[in-house]
Amino acid sequence: MAAITGHNRTFLFLQGPHGPFFYRLGRMLRIAGSDVWRVGFNAGDRAFWFNSKSYIPYRGRVEDWPDTFDALCAEKGITDIVLYGDTRAIHAEAVTRARKRGLSVHVFEEGYMRPYWVTYERGGANGHSRLMDMSVDEMRVALENSDMDTPLPPARWGDMRHHVFYGALYHWFVMFRNGDYRNFRPHRSLTVTKEFQLYLRRLLLMPFQALDRWWSSLRIRHGGFPYHLALLQLEHDSSFQMHSPFDTMTDFLDVVMKGFAEGAPQHHHLVFKAHPLEDGRVPLRREIRRLKKAYGLGGRVHYVRGGKLAQLLEDARTAVTVNSTAAQQVLFRGIPIKVFGRAVYAKPEFVSTQPLPDFFAGASRPDRRAYQDYRRYLLETSQIAGGFYSSRARRQLLRQVVDMMLSDEDPYDALQSGTAAPRQQLRAIT
């Protein structure tokens, strides 16, 4: 087995998750012998990179970025690029240019098995992942090289408040300290000021929203009626924007409500579960009220603000989603699910192909054995225990992922060839 070393490697970091994770990762790669550089596009990027000598500010226009990227790669002798998400314009251009130059592309994302793991892949994530073209049978062949027991998620997870805090802090820097980056344009449609206000509002309202969520969940769990779950996503999330057939979340609400009205038994109810980071930029509650009136569903439709999904799943008959990673929790419990967008878990063995009214009328059950093999495959390859936001979660992630980045093989090839390193046991992340 080849020695794991960072010598003769030069990493160029682009935009990462809010907070200090990318800086900690770069520091460890530097200790391993690599050269590390970071391109920052705004004051928020600069605030969390604590080494001025390796920081490169980009103050140019978006349309000039591809040529600047090429020049940087040539000047610094870049061998690898590191980024969080591969769909925002500056990252998509960098990935295209990096492939032409033969560079390794390291992509981080929120975990496909979130919230207890993060995703690390080479080349692309979500709809651009190698998983999209991989069959369950191919995964089973690769698993013959491993005898690892599939880990269960820990009892507790403490990243949410850290996630919201770092998001608010990041946008504060962009809003008040961005004078040196006058050409910066956010990759989302809202202004930076509005993004900051939404993060701050979310942080301040957390206790009140928790009370509202508790009351809504209590009414559903004690209602005595069968119910189906609709798992909502952030409309501005890249998975929804780039890998779904819908332009807006309202379009999805409309399709689900119509299918439920046409197919579900009269005594069944429908529960819309908001994303944990939903910040109110889309008036979901208002749209749900409007649509349930339009389809004559009266008191059969409910809305729950964010929070944990597990309690609602205990009694759910089915679930529908665009392409939310929360579907993994649904499949883990053997609950039928209908998916509308492109997703790494949308395999015919365990995702329904029925028309939506038929699905609500009587869904076919997923192949749990196939899903268990799929889940085990992900946990032995691209899903890394830990998180981006809390300090303990970052430490747990860094213990594993640096060696994976320095390996000549990506996680999928390493398992296939039998050279994958033993995986870290998952512990509670608090």
Secondary structure, DSSP 8 states (H G I E B T S, - for coil): ------TT-EEEE---SSSSHHHHHHHHHHHTT-EEEEEESSHHHHHT---GGGEEE--S-GGGHHHHHHHHHHHHT--EEEEE-S-SHHHHHHHHHHHHHT-EEEEEEE-TTTTSEEEEEES--GGGSGGGG--HHHHHHHHTT---------S-B--HHHHHHHHHHHHHHHHHS-TT-TT---SSSS-HHHHHHHHHHHHHHHHHHHHHHHHHHHHHHTS---EEEEE---TTSHHHHHSSS-SSHHHHHHHHHHHHHHHS-TT-EEEEE--TT--SSS-HHHHHHHHHHHTT-GGGEEEE-SS-SHHHHTTEEEEEESS-TTHHHHHHTT--EEE-S--TT--TTTSB-S-HHHHHHS-----HHHHHHHHHHHHTTTEEES-SSSHHHHHHHHHHHHHHHHSSS-HHHHHHHT----------B-
